[in-house]
Amino acid sequence: MNWYDRSFDELTTKQLYDILRARTEIFVVEQQCPYLEVDGRDEESRHLWLEDEAGITAYCRLIPKPEETHIGRVIVASRVRGTGLGYTLMEEAVRRAEKFERPLYLQAQAHLKKFYSSFGFVQKGEPYDEDGIPHIDMWKM
């Protein structure tokens, strides 16, 4: 299993297309959540993913900020869910994000709290609605 880790400028046109397609398939189509998935943050992100012959299997982006590093757009393709790939992705994302030596932050769908807690993330604040889906802010110091 090979990890791809690219800045926006290092992405090929095909890689960018595949990333945006995979994210849109899950966040917009599967979750029936019409929103602007291309949010203007990709250019400042590190893009981390795995793929197989059918395309991207797991993906997230890391956004290093002065005070924290955001982990976001975490996805696992439906065809490989239940295989542990989500855990593998997050282990690698946390390992790489910790190199920035800042607290880690993510906006989690509330039903995934236990999953993210298993990596040391702690909920801060109350649940809130984002695009019709309950979310929580989580931090790993």
C-alpha positions as CSV (number, residue, x, y, z in Angstrom):
1,M,0.0,0.0,0.0
2,N,1.6,3.3,-1.1
3,W,0.7,6.6,0.3
4,Y,0.4,9.7,-1.9
5,D,1.2,12.9,-0.1
6,R,1.1,16.0,-2.3
7,S,0.8,19.8,-2.0
8,F,-1.8,21.3,-4.3
9,D,0.9,22.4,-6.8
10,E,2.3,18.8,-6.9
11,L,-1.0,17.3,-7.9
12,T,-1.5,16.3,-11.5
13,T,-4.7,17.3,-13.2
14,K,-5.9,13.7,-13.0
15,Q,-5.1,13.4,-9.3
16,L,-6.9,16.6,-8.5
17,Y,-9.9,15.4,-10.5
18,D,-9.9,12.0,-8.8
19,I,-9.8,13.7,-5.3
20,L,-12.6,16.1,-6.1
21,R,-14.7,13.3,-7.6
22,A,-14.2,11.0,-4.6
23,R,-15.0,13.8,-2.1
24,T,-18.1,14.8,-4.1
25,E,-19.3,11.2,-4.4
26,I,-19.3,10.9,-0.6
27,F,-20.0,14.4,0.8
28,V,-22.5,15.6,-1.8
29,V,-24.1,12.6,-3.5
30,E,-24.0,9.8,-0.8
31,Q,-24.8,12.1,2.1
32,Q,-27.3,14.0,0.0
33,C,-25.7,17.3,1.2
34,P,-25.7,19.9,-1.6
35,Y,-22.9,22.3,-0.7
36,L,-19.9,23.8,-2.4
37,E,-17.4,21.0,-1.8
38,V,-14.6,22.9,-3.5
39,D,-14.1,25.4,-0.7
40,G,-10.9,27.3,-1.6
41,R,-8.8,25.5,1.1
42,D,-7.2,22.9,-1.2
43,E,-4.5,25.2,-2.3
44,E,-3.1,25.5,1.2
45,S,-3.5,21.8,2.0
46,R,-1.4,18.6,2.0
47,H,-3.4,15.9,0.2
48,L,-3.0,12.4,1.6
49,W,-4.5,9.3,0.0
50,L,-4.4,5.7,-1.0
51,E,-5.7,4.2,-4.2
52,D,-6.2,0.9,-5.9
53,E,-7.0,-0.1,-9.6
54,A,-10.6,1.3,-9.1
55,G,-9.4,4.7,-7.8
56,I,-9.0,6.5,-4.5
57,T,-9.8,4.2,-1.5
58,A,-9.0,6.6,1.4
59,Y,-8.3,10.4,1.5
60,C,-7.9,13.3,3.8
61,R,-6.3,16.7,3.7
62,L,-4.0,18.4,6.2
63,I,-4.1,22.2,6.5
64,P,-1.2,23.5,8.6
65,K,-2.1,26.8,10.3
66,P,0.0,29.0,12.6
67,E,-1.8,27.8,15.7
68,E,-3.0,24.3,14.7
69,T,-3.2,21.7,12.0
70,H,-6.6,20.9,10.6
71,I,-7.4,17.4,9.4
72,G,-10.4,17.4,7.1
73,R,-12.3,15.9,4.2
74,V,-11.7,12.4,5.7
75,I,-13.2,9.7,3.4
76,V,-13.1,6.0,2.7
77,A,-14.7,4.7,-0.5
78,S,-17.8,2.7,0.1
79,R,-16.3,-0.4,-1.7
80,V,-13.6,-0.7,1.0
81,R,-15.5,0.3,4.2
82,G,-15.3,-2.2,7.0
83,T,-11.8,-3.2,6.1
84,G,-10.0,-1.0,8.7
85,L,-8.8,1.4,6.1
86,G,-10.4,4.4,8.0
87,Y,-8.2,3.5,11.0
88,T,-5.1,3.2,8.7
89,L,-5.8,6.5,7.1
90,M,-6.2,8.3,10.4
91,E,-3.1,6.7,11.9
92,E,-1.1,8.0,9.0
93,A,-2.8,11.4,9.0
94,V,-2.1,11.9,12.7
95,R,1.5,10.8,12.3
96,R,2.1,13.2,9.4
97,A,0.2,16.1,11.0
98,E,2.1,15.8,14.3
99,K,5.3,16.7,12.3
100,F,4.0,20.2,12.2
101,E,4.3,20.3,16.0
102,R,0.9,22.0,16.6
103,P,-2.4,20.9,18.2
104,L,-4.6,18.9,15.7
105,Y,-8.1,20.0,15.0
106,L,-11.0,18.4,13.1
107,Q,-14.7,19.0,12.6
108,A,-16.2,15.5,13.0
109,Q,-19.6,14.3,12.1
110,A,-21.0,13.7,15.6
111,H,-21.7,10.0,15.1
112,L,-18.0,9.5,14.5
113,K,-16.9,10.8,17.9
114,K,-15.9,7.4,19.2
115,F,-13.8,6.7,16.1
116,Y,-11.8,10.0,16.4
117,S,-11.5,9.6,20.1
118,S,-9.6,6.4,19.5
119,F,-6.8,8.6,18.1
120,G,-6.7,10.8,21.1
121,F,-9.1,13.5,19.9
122,V,-11.3,15.2,22.5
123,Q,-14.6,17.0,21.9
124,K,-14.6,20.7,22.7
125,G,-17.8,22.6,22.8
126,E,-21.4,21.6,21.9
127,P,-22.6,19.9,18.8
128,Y,-23.7,22.1,15.9
129,D,-25.3,21.8,12.5
130,E,-23.2,22.0,9.4
131,D,-25.1,21.5,6.1
132,G,-27.8,19.5,7.9
133,I,-25.4,17.1,9.6
134,P,-24.6,17.3,13.4
135,H,-20.9,18.0,13.9
136,I,-18.5,18.5,16.8
137,D,-15.1,20.2,17.1
138,M,-12.4,17.8,18.3
139,W,-8.8,18.5,19.3
140,K,-5.7,16.5,20.0
141,M,-3.1,18.4,21.9
